[in-house]
């Protein structure tokens, strides 16, 4: 399997986002978006997917929604790029991740057809300063730009912080397993011969 690394920069009138990642890393992260909870989520994503990821994101217009969205788009696109043709990968995976009283599950197919179904079951309008709708949009933008089919469900929980952290960790673990090398798999893991 070739080196699975990517470097992407997304520059708009609203934001500037740079992402460098290595899918086959050790979980080293360096995240700076200026939004503490977003940094925390991306750090967890890198650590538990075992990818090395560096993110530098800066707002130009002072609107958090734009920064959160563009950061998610760039990370998802960088992972998609690093996956390349997806030759020799496991392709399918699932993960169930608890965090205290909360439980989140993910099912993932790294086919190149974007579909996401996300249920985070949040109750509060804000979590650690981030709005509920911005958190939901972060997950939607990230998963859409991963260019895969992914279902994320928070099964239950009381603490919204725990629910969201369990959800991002479940995506990370599912992605780590689905993108891993399958020694039995020769070529593209599809009966079509293409993803």
For each residue, the residues with C-beta under 8 A, 3 or more apart:
1: 4 87 88 181
2: 84
3: 22 24
4: 1 22 23 24 82 83 84 179
5: 20 21 22 23 82
6: 19 20 21 78 79 81 82
7: 18 19 20 21 78
8: 18 19 74 77 78 81
9: 16 17 18 19 74
10: 15 16 17 18 70 73 74 77
11: 15 16 17
12: 15 16 60 66 70
13: 60 61
14: 59 60 61 63 66 67 70
15: 10 11 12 57 58 59 60 61 66 67 70 71
16: 9 10 11 12 57 58 60
17: 9 10 11 55 56 57 58 67 70 71 73 74
18: 7 8 9 10 54 55 56 57 74
19: 6 7 8 9 53 54 55 74 75 78
20: 5 6 7 53 54 78
21: 5 6 7 25 46 51 52 53 54 75 78 79 82
22: 3 4 5 25 51 52 53 82
23: 4 5 51 79 82 83 179
24: 3 4 51
25: 21 22 28 50 51 52 53
26: 50 52
27: 46 47 48 49 50 51 52
28: 25 46 52 53
29: 42 43 46 47 52 53 54
30: 53 54 55
31: 39 42 43 46 53 54 55
32: 39 55 56 57
33: 38 39 42 55 57 67 68 71
34: 57 58 59 67
35: 38 39 64 67 68 129 130
36: 39 40 128 129
37: 40 41 127 128 129 130
38: 33 35 41 42 68 71 130 138
39: 31 32 33 35 36 42 43
40: 36 37 43 44 128 165
41: 37 38 44 45 138 164 165 168
42: 29 31 33 38 39 45 46 53 55 71 75
43: 29 31 39 40 46 47
44: 40 41 47 48 165 168 169 172
45: 41 42 48 49 53 75 168 169 171 172
46: 21 27 28 29 31 42 43 49 51 52 53 172
47: 27 29 43 44 50 172
48: 27 44 45 169 172 173 176
49: 27 45 46 171 172 173 175 176
50: 25 26 27 47 176
51: 21 22 23 24 25 27 46 79 176
52: 21 22 25 26 27 28 29 46
53: 19 20 21 22 25 28 29 30 31 42 45 46 75
54: 18 19 20 21 29 30 31
55: 17 18 19 30 31 32 33 42 71 74 75
56: 17 18 32
57: 15 16 17 18 32 33 34 67 70 71 74
58: 15 16 17 34 67
59: 14 15 34 62 63 64 66 67
60: 12 13 14 15 16
61: 13 14 15 66
62: 59
63: 14 59 66 67
64: 35 59 67 68 130 131 134
65: 68 69 134 137
66: 12 14 15 59 61 63 69 70
67: 14 15 17 33 34 35 57 58 59 63 64 70 71
68: 33 35 38 64 65 71 72 130 134 137 138 141
69: 65 66 72 73 137 138 141
70: 10 12 14 15 17 57 66 67 73 74
71: 15 17 33 38 42 55 57 67 68 74 75 138
72: 68 69 75 76 137 138 139 140 141 142 145
73: 10 17 69 70 76 77 141 142 145
74: 8 9 10 17 18 19 55 57 70 71 77 78 145
75: 19 21 42 45 53 55 71 72 78 79 142 145
76: 72 73 79 80 141 142 143 144 145 146 147
77: 8 10 73 74 80 81 145
78: 6 7 8 19 20 21 74 75 81 82
79: 6 21 23 51 75 76 82 83 145 146 175
80: 76 77 83 145 146 147 148
81: 6 8 77 78 84
82: 4 5 6 21 22 23 78 79
83: 4 23 79 80 86 89 110 179
84: 2 4 81 87
85: 188 195
86: 83 89 91 110 112 188 189 195
87: 1 84 187 188 189
88: 1 181 182 185 186 187 189
89: 83 86 110 178 179 180 181 182 185 189
90: 93 177 178 179 180 181 182 185 189
91: 86 109 110 111 178 182 185 189 190
92: 108 109 110 178
93: 90 107 108 174 175 177 178
94: 105 106 107 108 174
95: 105 106 170 171 173 174 177
96: 103 104 105 170
97: 103 104 105 166 167 169 170 173
98: 102 103 166
99: 102 103 104 157 162 163 165 166 169
100: 157 159 162
101: 156 157 158 159 162
102: 98 99 154 156 157 158 159 162 163 165 166
103: 96 97 98 99 154 155 156 157 166
104: 96 97 99 152 153 154 155 163 166 167 169 170
105: 94 95 96 97 152 153 155 170
106: 94 95 150 151 152 153 167 170 171 173 174
107: 93 94 150 151 174
108: 92 93 94 148 149 150 151 171 174 175 178
109: 91 92 148 149 150 178
110: 83 86 89 91 92 148 178 179 195
111: 91 148 149 190 195
112: 86 147 148 195
113: 147 148 149
114: 143 144 145 146 147 148 149
115: 149 150
116: 139 140 143 144 149 150 151 152
117: 150 151 152 153
118: 136 139 140 143 151 152 153
119: 152 153 154
120: 135 136 139 152 154 163 164 167
121: 154 156 157 163
122: 127 132 135 136 160 163 164
123: 160
124: 127 132 160
125: 131 132
126: 129 130 131 132
127: 37 122 124 130 132 135 160 161 164
128: 36 37 40 161
129: 35 36 37 126
130: 35 37 38 64 68 126 127 134 135
131: 64 125 126 134 135
132: 122 124 125 126 127 135 136
133: 136 137
134: 64 65 68 130 131 137 138
135: 120 122 127 130 131 132 138 139 164
136: 118 120 122 132 133 139 140
137: 65 68 69 72 133 134 140 141
138: 38 41 68 69 71 72 134 135 141 142
139: 72 116 118 120 135 136 142 143 152 167 168 171
140: 72 116 118 136 137 143 144
141: 68 69 72 73 76 137 138 144 145
142: 72 73 75 76 138 139 145 146 171
143: 76 114 116 118 139 140 146 148 150 152 171
144: 76 114 116 140 141
145: 72 73 74 75 76 77 79 80 114 141 142
146: 76 79 80 114 142 143 150 175
147: 76 80 112 113 114
148: 80 108 109 110 111 112 113 114 143 178
149: 108 109 111 113 114 115 116
150: 106 107 108 109 115 116 117 143 146 171 174
151: 106 107 108 116 117 118
152: 104 105 106 116 117 118 119 120 139 143 167 170 171
153: 104 105 106 117 118 119
154: 102 103 104 119 120 121 157 163 166 167
155: 103 104 105
156: 101 102 103 121
157: 99 100 101 102 103 121 154 160 162 163 166
158: 101 102 162
159: 100 101 102 162 163
160: 122 123 124 127 157 163 164
161: 127 128 164 165
162: 99 100 101 102 157 158 159 165 166
163: 99 102 104 120 121 122 154 157 159 160 166 167
164: 41 120 122 127 135 160 161 167 168
165: 40 41 44 99 102 161 162 168 169
166: 97 98 99 102 103 104 154 157 162 163 169 170
167: 97 104 106 120 139 152 154 163 164 170 171
168: 41 44 45 139 164 165 171 172
169: 44 45 48 97 99 104 165 166 172 173
170: 95 96 97 104 105 106 152 166 167 173 174
171: 45 49 95 106 108 139 142 143 150 152 167 168 174 175
172: 44 45 46 47 48 49 168 169 175 176
173: 48 49 95 97 106 169 170 176 177
174: 93 94 95 106 107 108 150 170 171 177 178
175: 49 79 93 108 146 171 172 178 179
176: 48 49 50 51 172 173 179 180
177: 90 93 95 173 174 180
178: 89 90 91 92 93 108 109 110 148 174 175
179: 4 23 83 89 90 110 175 176
180: 89 90 176 177
181: 1 88 89 90 185
182: 88 89 90 91 185 189
183:
184:
185: 88 89 90 91 181 182 189
186: 88
187: 87 88 193
188: 85 86 87 192 193 194 195
189: 86 87 88 89 90 91 182 185 195
190: 91 111 193 194 195
191:
192: 188 195
193: 187 188 190
194: 188 190
195: 85 86 110 111 112 188 189 190 192
